[in-house]
């Protein structure tokens, strides 16, 4: 019985790790899709850019908006919108992630529109 329980526990743990890996592999590279989307639009002024950060232990991406008074959206690695930390009429975003500007680290521009 003990051996059966141990086998069940190990199988469950391995399955959990495999599910985590599967979930990562089913998230397509949203960066490539977002770049294609931005390039299909007229050139922004200032130029569109995507900046990668580490925030709350996760890799996130801030995408600049195409004009004034619009939100700059923050996305997770799968391309889901988390919040808008900046932009909008007040420049302070949607208020859903007020700590982003003080807590985000390791900023790295991953793409800037070269047009």
N, CA and C atoms as an extended XYZ file, in Angstrom:
345
Properties=species:S:1:pos:R:3:atomname:S:1:resname:S:1:resid:I:1 pbc="F F F"
N         0.825       -1.191        0.000 N   UNK     1
C         0.000        0.000        0.000 CA  UNK     1
C         0.872        1.259        0.000 C   UNK     1
N         1.924        1.224        0.786 N   UNK     2
C         2.819        2.374        0.869 CA  UNK     2
C         3.481        2.627       -0.488 C   UNK     2
N         3.873        1.554       -1.149 N   UNK     3
C         4.510        1.671       -2.454 CA  UNK     3
C         3.534        2.269       -3.472 C   UNK     3
N         2.295        1.838       -3.403 N   UNK     4
C         1.266        2.362       -4.297 CA  UNK     4
C         1.046        3.855       -4.055 C   UNK     4
N         1.005        4.257       -2.791 N   UNK     5
C         0.842        5.673       -2.459 CA  UNK     5
C         2.028        6.484       -2.980 C   UNK     5
N         3.238        5.981       -2.796 N   UNK     6
C         4.436        6.675       -3.271 CA  UNK     6
C         4.407        6.802       -4.792 C   UNK     6
N         4.031        5.746       -5.475 N   UNK     7
C         3.930        5.779       -6.931 CA  UNK     7
C         2.888        6.805       -7.379 C   UNK     7
N         1.747        6.824       -6.711 N   UNK     8
C         0.701        7.803       -7.031 CA  UNK     8
C         1.208        9.226       -6.811 C   UNK     8
N         1.901        9.457       -5.711 N   UNK     9
C         2.431       10.782       -5.401 CA  UNK     9
C         3.455       11.220       -6.447 C   UNK     9
N         4.365       10.356       -6.811 N   UNK    10
C         5.373       10.687       -7.822 CA  UNK    10
C         4.733       10.956       -9.186 C   UNK    10
N         3.763       10.138       -9.552 N   UNK    11
C         3.063       10.337      -10.820 CA  UNK    11
C         2.344       11.676      -10.838 C   UNK    11
N         1.710       12.023       -9.736 N   UNK    12
C         1.002       13.308       -9.644 CA  UNK    12
C         1.965       14.470       -9.772 C   UNK    12
N         3.102       14.382       -9.086 N   UNK    13
C         4.095       15.453       -9.157 CA  UNK    13
C         4.649       15.606      -10.572 C   UNK    13
N         4.968       14.498      -11.207 N   UNK    14
C         5.479       14.568      -12.574 CA  UNK    14
C         4.436       15.143      -13.521 C   UNK    14
N         3.196       14.769      -13.339 N   UNK    15
C         2.123       15.311      -14.175 CA  UNK    15
C         1.988       16.809      -13.986 C   UNK    15
N         2.118       17.262      -12.760 N   UNK    16
C         1.997       18.697      -12.488 CA  UNK    16
C         3.104       19.462      -13.194 C   UNK    16
N         4.333       18.928      -13.146 N   UNK    17
C         5.432       19.606      -13.822 CA  UNK    17
C         5.252       19.579      -15.329 C   UNK    17
N         4.756       18.488      -15.863 N   UNK    18
C         4.526       18.410      -17.294 CA  UNK    18
C         3.450       19.387      -17.727 C   UNK    18
N         2.407       19.548      -16.922 N   UNK    19
C         1.356       20.505      -17.267 CA  UNK    19
C         1.924       21.910      -17.329 C   UNK    19
N         2.777       22.258      -16.379 N   UNK    20
C         3.392       23.582      -16.398 CA  UNK    20
C         4.192       23.795      -17.674 C   UNK    20
N         4.945       22.788      -18.107 N   UNK    21
C         5.719       22.908      -19.341 CA  UNK    21
C         4.811       23.009      -20.545 C   UNK    21
N         3.711       22.222      -20.546 N   UNK    22
C         2.771       22.287      -21.663 CA  UNK    22
C         2.150       23.666      -21.768 C   UNK    22
N         1.778       24.247      -20.634 N   UNK    23
C         1.160       25.570      -20.653 CA  UNK    23
C         2.102       26.602      -21.238 C   UNK    23
N         3.387       26.488      -20.929 N   UNK    24
C         4.346       27.440      -21.492 CA  UNK    24
C         4.462       27.249      -23.000 C   UNK    24
N         4.428       26.003      -23.465 N   UNK    25
C         4.601       25.757      -24.885 CA  UNK    25
C         3.358       26.134      -25.692 C   UNK    25
N         2.175       26.180      -25.048 N   UNK    26
C         0.982       26.554      -25.800 CA  UNK    26
C         0.806       28.066      -25.884 C   UNK    26
N         1.637       28.816      -25.158 N   UNK    27
C         1.614       30.273      -25.262 CA  UNK    27
C         2.497       30.661      -26.444 C   UNK    27
N         1.892       31.011      -27.557 N   UNK    28
C         2.713       31.401      -28.704 CA  UNK    28
C         3.442       32.704      -28.411 C   UNK    28
N         4.469       32.966      -29.158 N   UNK    29
C         5.223       34.197      -28.954 CA  UNK    29
C         4.358       35.389      -29.318 C   UNK    29
N         3.820       36.005      -28.324 N   UNK    30
C         2.956       37.152      -28.566 CA  UNK    30
C         3.761       38.339      -29.082 C   UNK    30
N         5.061       38.376      -28.778 N   UNK    31
C         5.907       39.491      -29.225 CA  UNK    31
C         5.902       39.574      -30.750 C   UNK    31
N         6.107       38.459      -31.419 N   UNK    32
C         6.120       38.458      -32.890 CA  UNK    32
C         4.784       38.931      -33.456 C   UNK    32
N         3.698       38.460      -32.858 N   UNK    33
C         2.370       38.874      -33.327 CA  UNK    33
C         2.132       40.359      -33.079 C   UNK    33
N         2.570       40.858      -31.929 N   UNK    34
C         2.380       42.272      -31.604 CA  UNK    34
C         3.220       43.148      -32.531 C   UNK    34
N         4.443       42.733      -32.848 N   UNK    35
C         5.292       43.482      -33.779 CA  UNK    35
C         4.619       43.545      -35.142 C   UNK    35
N         4.116       42.411      -35.616 N   UNK    36
C         3.428       42.389      -36.915 CA  UNK    36
C         2.217       43.309      -36.899 C   UNK    36
N         1.478       43.303      -35.803 N   UNK    37
C         0.307       44.171      -35.671 CA  UNK    37
C         0.712       45.649      -35.725 C   UNK    37
N         1.769       46.003      -35.009 N   UNK    38
C         2.224       47.398      -34.995 CA  UNK    38
C         2.775       47.830      -36.348 C   UNK    38
N         3.469       46.928      -37.039 N   UNK    39
C         4.024       47.260      -38.352 CA  UNK    39
C         2.942       47.389      -39.418 C   UNK    39
N         1.801       46.761      -39.197 N   UNK    40
C         0.706       46.852      -40.166 CA  UNK    40
C        -0.016       48.197      -40.071 C   UNK    40
N         0.225       48.913      -38.994 N   UNK    41
C        -0.392       50.227      -38.787 CA  UNK    41
C         0.570       51.318      -39.266 C   UNK    41
N         0.057       52.528      -39.473 N   UNK    42
C         0.966       53.636      -39.792 CA  UNK    42
C         1.968       53.845      -38.657 C   UNK    42
N         3.122       54.397      -39.001 N   UNK    43
C         4.170       54.646      -38.013 CA  UNK    43
C         3.642       55.568      -36.920 C   UNK    43
N         3.935       55.209      -35.677 N   UNK    44
C         3.555       56.029      -34.530 CA  UNK    44
C         4.577       57.140      -34.324 C   UNK    44
N         4.152       58.197      -33.669 N   UNK    45
C         5.067       59.274      -33.296 CA  UNK    45
C         4.775       59.643      -31.854 C   UNK    45
N         5.648       59.271      -30.911 N   UNK    46
C         6.951       58.638      -31.094 CA  UNK    46
C         6.814       57.182      -31.548 C   UNK    46
N         7.930       56.646      -32.029 N   UNK    47
C         7.942       55.288      -32.583 CA  UNK    47
C         7.444       54.271      -31.556 C   UNK    47
N         6.700       53.289      -32.042 N   UNK    48
C         6.211       52.209      -31.179 CA  UNK    48
C         7.388       51.419      -30.627 C   UNK    48
N         7.224       50.974      -29.389 N   UNK    49
C         8.251       50.110      -28.814 CA  UNK    49
C         7.643       49.158      -27.799 C   UNK    49
N         8.350       48.060      -27.626 N   UNK    50
C         7.969       47.039      -26.657 CA  UNK    50
C         9.138       46.894      -25.698 C   UNK    50
N         8.860       47.079      -24.407 N   UNK    51
C         9.899       46.997      -23.389 CA  UNK    51
C         9.583       45.860      -22.434 C   UNK    51
N        10.581       45.036      -22.206 N   UNK    52
C        10.446       43.903      -21.292 CA  UNK    52
C        10.885       44.325      -19.891 C   UNK    52
N        10.158       43.860      -18.886 N   UNK    53
C        10.483       44.119      -17.486 CA  UNK    53
C        10.320       42.832      -16.688 C   UNK    53
N        10.858       42.835      -15.491 N   UNK    54
C        10.528       41.823      -14.489 CA  UNK    54
C         9.702       42.560      -13.445 C   UNK    54
N         8.493       42.055      -13.207 N   UNK    55
C         7.585       42.677      -12.247 CA  UNK    55
C         6.860       41.582      -11.487 C   UNK    55
N         6.936       41.649      -10.183 N   UNK    56
C         6.335       40.635       -9.313 CA  UNK    56
C         6.826       39.236       -9.673 C   UNK    56
N         8.105       39.146      -10.017 N   UNK    57
C         8.716       37.860      -10.329 CA  UNK    57
C         8.395       37.306      -11.701 C   UNK    57
N         7.677       38.041      -12.514 N   UNK    58
C         7.275       37.577      -13.846 CA  UNK    58
C         7.843       38.477      -14.933 C   UNK    58
N         8.076       37.910      -16.094 N   UNK    59
C         8.484       38.682      -17.260 CA  UNK    59
C         7.227       39.305      -17.862 C   UNK    59
N         7.249       40.621      -18.065 N   UNK    60
C         6.101       41.339      -18.612 CA  UNK    60
C         6.583       42.274      -19.714 C   UNK    60
N         5.635       42.727      -20.538 N   UNK    61
C         5.969       43.571      -21.681 CA  UNK    61
C         5.069       44.797      -21.711 C   UNK    61
N         5.682       45.974      -21.772 N   UNK    62
C         4.946       47.227      -21.884 CA  UNK    62
C         4.978       47.657      -23.345 C   UNK    62
N         3.803       47.873      -23.920 N   UNK    63
C         3.683       48.261      -25.330 CA  UNK    63
C         3.189       49.698      -25.380 C   UNK    63
N         3.961       50.542      -26.070 N   UNK    64
C         3.590       51.953      -26.153 CA  UNK    64
C         2.359       52.136      -27.031 C   UNK    64
N         1.569       53.152      -26.680 N   UNK    65
C         0.363       53.446      -27.462 CA  UNK    65
C         0.724       54.336      -28.643 C   UNK    65
N        -0.240       54.490      -29.543 N   UNK    66
C         0.055       55.234      -30.767 CA  UNK    66
C        -0.204       56.727      -30.667 C   UNK    66
N        -0.680       57.184      -29.543 N   UNK    67
C        -0.899       58.626      -29.448 CA  UNK    67
C        -1.120       59.035      -28.005 C   UNK    67
N        -1.267       60.265      -27.880 N   UNK    68
C        -1.485       60.900      -26.586 CA  UNK    68
C        -2.801       60.434      -25.949 C   UNK    68
N        -2.841       60.501      -24.655 N   UNK    69
C        -4.042       60.184      -23.872 CA  UNK    69
C        -4.576       58.771      -24.076 C   UNK    69
N        -3.740       57.860      -24.524 N   UNK    70
C        -4.138       56.452      -24.632 CA  UNK    70
C        -3.274       55.642      -23.674 C   UNK    70
N        -3.832       54.559      -23.169 N   UNK    71
C        -3.102       53.713      -22.239 CA  UNK    71
C        -1.948       52.988      -22.920 C   UNK    71
N        -0.865       52.790      -22.156 N   UNK    72
C         0.231       51.917      -22.543 CA  UNK    72
C        -0.004       50.620      -21.782 C   UNK    72
N        -0.309       49.556      -22.516 N   UNK    73
C        -0.716       48.309      -21.872 CA  UNK    73
C         0.458       47.420      -21.516 C   UNK    73
N         0.299       46.726      -20.379 N   UNK    74
C         1.275       45.770      -19.886 CA  UNK    74
C         0.714       44.377      -20.120 C   UNK    74
N         1.520       43.505      -20.723 N   UNK    75
C         1.098       42.152      -21.079 CA  UNK    75
C         1.960       41.124      -20.360 C   UNK    75
N         1.393       39.951      -20.096 N   UNK    76
C         2.198       38.843      -19.594 CA  UNK    76
C         2.838       38.136      -20.792 C   UNK    76
N         3.567       37.066      -20.531 N   UNK    77
C         4.280       36.369      -21.607 CA  UNK    77
C         3.357       35.731      -22.637 C   UNK    77
N         2.117       35.480      -22.270 N   UNK    78
C         1.157       34.892      -23.202 CA  UNK    78
C         0.378       35.945      -23.984 C   UNK    78
N         0.619       37.212      -23.676 N   UNK    79
C        -0.068       38.273      -24.401 CA  UNK    79
C        -1.381       38.709      -23.777 C   UNK    79
N        -1.625       38.302      -22.546 N   UNK    80
C        -2.830       38.738      -21.842 CA  UNK    80
C        -2.572       40.104      -21.214 C   UNK    80
N        -3.520       41.016      -21.340 N   UNK    81
C        -3.372       42.339      -20.734 CA  UNK    81
C        -3.477       42.201      -19.218 C   UNK    81
N        -2.490       42.782      -18.535 N   UNK    82
C        -2.478       42.789      -17.073 CA  UNK    82
C        -3.108       44.089      -16.567 C   UNK    82
N        -2.639       45.194      -17.127 N   UNK    83
C        -3.105       46.513      -16.714 CA  UNK    83
C        -2.507       47.545      -17.672 C   UNK    83
N        -2.770       48.799      -17.380 N   UNK    84
C        -2.157       49.908      -18.125 CA  UNK    84
C        -1.467       50.798      -17.090 C   UNK    84
N        -0.160       50.618      -16.893 N   UNK    85
C         0.527       51.368      -15.846 CA  UNK    85
C         0.760       52.847      -16.163 C   UNK    85
N         0.616       53.217      -17.426 N   UNK    86
C         0.852       54.612      -17.794 CA  UNK    86
C        -0.049       54.987      -18.960 C   UNK    86
N        -0.042       56.273      -19.280 N   UNK    87
C        -0.865       56.775      -20.366 CA  UNK    87
C        -2.245       57.167      -19.883 C   UNK    87
N        -3.108       57.486      -20.827 N   UNK    88
C        -4.442       57.967      -20.493 CA  UNK    88
C        -4.414       59.464      -20.227 C   UNK    88
N        -5.538       60.020      -19.926 N   UNK    89
C        -5.651       61.466      -19.728 CA  UNK    89
C        -4.751       61.958      -18.597 C   UNK    89
N        -4.666       61.197      -17.514 N   UNK    90
C        -3.844       61.622      -16.372 CA  UNK    90
C        -2.378       61.245      -16.534 C   UNK    90
N        -2.090       60.319      -17.449 N   UNK    91
C        -0.729       59.820      -17.606 CA  UNK    91
C        -0.390       58.720      -16.618 C   UNK    91
N        -1.309       58.415      -15.710 N   UNK    92
C        -1.057       57.425      -14.661 CA  UNK    92
C        -1.701       56.074      -14.941 C   UNK    92
N        -2.160       55.865      -16.167 N   UNK    93
C        -2.734       54.582      -16.536 CA  UNK    93
C        -4.124       54.347      -15.990 C   UNK    93
N        -4.482       53.057      -15.869 N   UNK    94
C        -5.829       52.697      -15.438 CA  UNK    94
C        -5.946       52.493      -13.928 C   UNK    94
N        -4.858       52.684      -13.202 N   UNK    95
C        -4.887       52.553      -11.743 CA  UNK    95
C        -4.851       51.131      -11.233 C   UNK    95
N        -4.738       50.138      -12.126 N   UNK    96
C        -4.766       48.735      -11.723 CA  UNK    96
C        -3.405       48.198      -11.283 C   UNK    96
N        -2.348       48.931      -11.568 N   UNK    97
C        -1.000       48.493      -11.164 CA  UNK    97
C        -0.156       49.710      -10.784 C   UNK    97
N        -0.556       50.421       -9.732 N   UNK    98
C         0.129       51.666       -9.370 CA  UNK    98
C         1.576       51.479       -8.933 C   UNK    98
N         1.954       50.263       -8.539 N   UNK    99
C         3.330       50.020       -8.102 CA  UNK    99
C         4.275       49.644       -9.245 C   UNK    99
N         3.773       49.576      -10.458 N   UNK   100
C         4.618       49.124      -11.563 CA  UNK   100
C         5.860       50.002      -11.725 C   UNK   100
N         5.694       51.306      -11.723 N   UNK   101
C         6.835       52.195      -11.980 CA  UNK   101
C         7.902       52.109      -10.901 C   UNK   101
N         7.530       51.730       -9.687 N   UNK   102
C         8.519       51.632       -8.616 CA  UNK   102
C         9.024       50.210       -8.402 C   UNK   102
N         8.272       49.218       -8.852 N   UNK   103
C         8.632       47.825       -8.597 CA  UNK   103
C         9.216       47.077       -9.801 C   UNK   103
N         8.961       47.544      -11.001 N   UNK   104
C         9.464       46.858      -12.201 CA  UNK   104
C        10.971       47.053      -12.316 C   UNK   104
N        11.670       46.015      -12.722 N   UNK   105
C        13.126       46.072      -12.855 CA  UNK   105
C        13.558       45.505      -14.200 C   UNK   105
N        14.831       45.631      -14.475 N   UNK   106
C        15.471       45.020      -15.644 CA  UNK   106
C        14.828       45.430      -16.969 C   UNK   106
N        14.551       46.713      -17.123 N   UNK   107
C        13.941       47.202      -18.367 CA  UNK   107
C        14.878       46.936      -19.543 C   UNK   107
N        14.278       46.416      -20.619 N   UNK   108
C        15.050       46.122      -21.833 CA  UNK   108
C        14.125       46.302      -23.030 C   UNK   108
N        14.479       47.244      -23.903 N   UNK   109
C        13.681       47.436      -25.115 CA  UNK   109
C        13.934       46.235      -26.014 C   UNK   109
N        12.865       45.495      -26.320 N   UNK   110
C        13.012       44.309      -27.166 CA  UNK   110
C        12.696       44.619      -28.615 C   UNK   110
N        11.978       45.725      -28.853 N   UNK   111
C        11.699       46.128      -30.232 CA  UNK   111
C        11.303       47.603      -30.247 C   UNK   111
N        11.826       48.297      -31.230 N   UNK   112
C        11.439       49.687      -31.511 CA  UNK   112
C        11.221       49.788      -33.011 C   UNK   112
N        10.123       50.383      -33.409 N   UNK   113
C         9.798       50.509      -34.827 CA  UNK   113
C        10.890       51.293      -35.543 C   UNK   113
N        11.561       50.674      -36.509 N   UNK   114
C        12.680       51.332      -37.186 CA  UNK   114
C        12.257       52.275      -38.316 C   UNK   114
N        10.964       52.318      -38.619 N   UNK   115
C        10.526       53.142      -39.751 CA  UNK   115
C        10.685       54.611      -39.456 C   UNK   115
